[in-house]
Amino acid sequence: MDSLEQIKEGAVGNEMPLDEVLRRCLILASTLRHEPLKEWARSELNGYLSVDNIPSYRSLNVQIYFNAVSF
């Protein structure tokens, strides 16, 4: 099974941990010399360096309710 097939299997299945799928993406990106894929996989594994670089699928709008009661 080639690298891309392993990544696809890992992405849709439950057997391979996500960090392993992302590491395989790094290997594929290095093999293909594809910097955008390499940078994306690195950021997903290690965190994004800047809030401005976080993709929209990583954002979540929430509402927080706080009820202060003094005793």
MODELLER restraints for C-alpha pairs under 7 A, 6 or more apart:
rsr = mdl.restraints
at = mdl.atoms
rsr.add(forms.Gaussian(group=physical.xy_distance, feature=features.Distance(at['CA:3:A'], at['CA:28:A']), mean=6.54, stdev=0.5))
rsr.add(forms.Gaussian(group=physical.xy_distance, feature=features.Distance(at['CA:7:A'], at['CA:21:A']), mean=5.62, stdev=0.5))
rsr.add(forms.Gaussian(group=physical.xy_distance, feature=features.Distance(at['CA:7:A'], at['CA:24:A']), mean=6.50, stdev=0.5))
rsr.add(forms.Gaussian(group=physical.xy_distance, feature=features.Distance(at['CA:7:A'], at['CA:25:A']), mean=6.92, stdev=0.5))
rsr.add(forms.Gaussian(group=physical.xy_distance, feature=features.Distance(at['CA:10:A'], at['CA:16:A']), mean=5.08, stdev=0.5))
rsr.add(forms.Gaussian(group=physical.xy_distance, feature=features.Distance(at['CA:10:A'], at['CA:21:A']), mean=5.84, stdev=0.5))
rsr.add(forms.Gaussian(group=physical.xy_distance, feature=features.Distance(at['CA:11:A'], at['CA:21:A']), mean=6.66, stdev=0.5))
rsr.add(forms.Gaussian(group=physical.xy_distance, feature=features.Distance(at['CA:19:A'], at['CA:45:A']), mean=6.61, stdev=0.5))
rsr.add(forms.Gaussian(group=physical.xy_distance, feature=features.Distance(at['CA:22:A'], at['CA:41:A']), mean=5.57, stdev=0.5))
rsr.add(forms.Gaussian(group=physical.xy_distance, feature=features.Distance(at['CA:22:A'], at['CA:45:A']), mean=6.87, stdev=0.5))
rsr.add(forms.Gaussian(group=physical.xy_distance, feature=features.Distance(at['CA:25:A'], at['CA:41:A']), mean=6.38, stdev=0.5))
rsr.add(forms.Gaussian(group=physical.xy_distance, feature=features.Distance(at['CA:26:A'], at['CA:38:A']), mean=5.24, stdev=0.5))
rsr.add(forms.Gaussian(group=physical.xy_distance, feature=features.Distance(at['CA:26:A'], at['CA:41:A']), mean=6.06, stdev=0.5))
rsr.add(forms.Gaussian(group=physical.xy_distance, feature=features.Distance(at['CA:29:A'], at['CA:35:A']), mean=6.72, stdev=0.5))
rsr.add(forms.Gaussian(group=physical.xy_distance, feature=features.Distance(at['CA:29:A'], at['CA:37:A']), mean=5.68, stdev=0.5))
rsr.add(forms.Gaussian(group=physical.xy_distance, feature=features.Distance(at['CA:29:A'], at['CA:38:A']), mean=5.16, stdev=0.5))
rsr.add(forms.Gaussian(group=physical.xy_distance, feature=features.Distance(at['CA:30:A'], at['CA:38:A']), mean=6.90, stdev=0.5))
rsr.add(forms.Gaussian(group=physical.xy_distance, feature=features.Distance(at['CA:48:A'], at['CA:54:A']), mean=6.17, stdev=0.5))
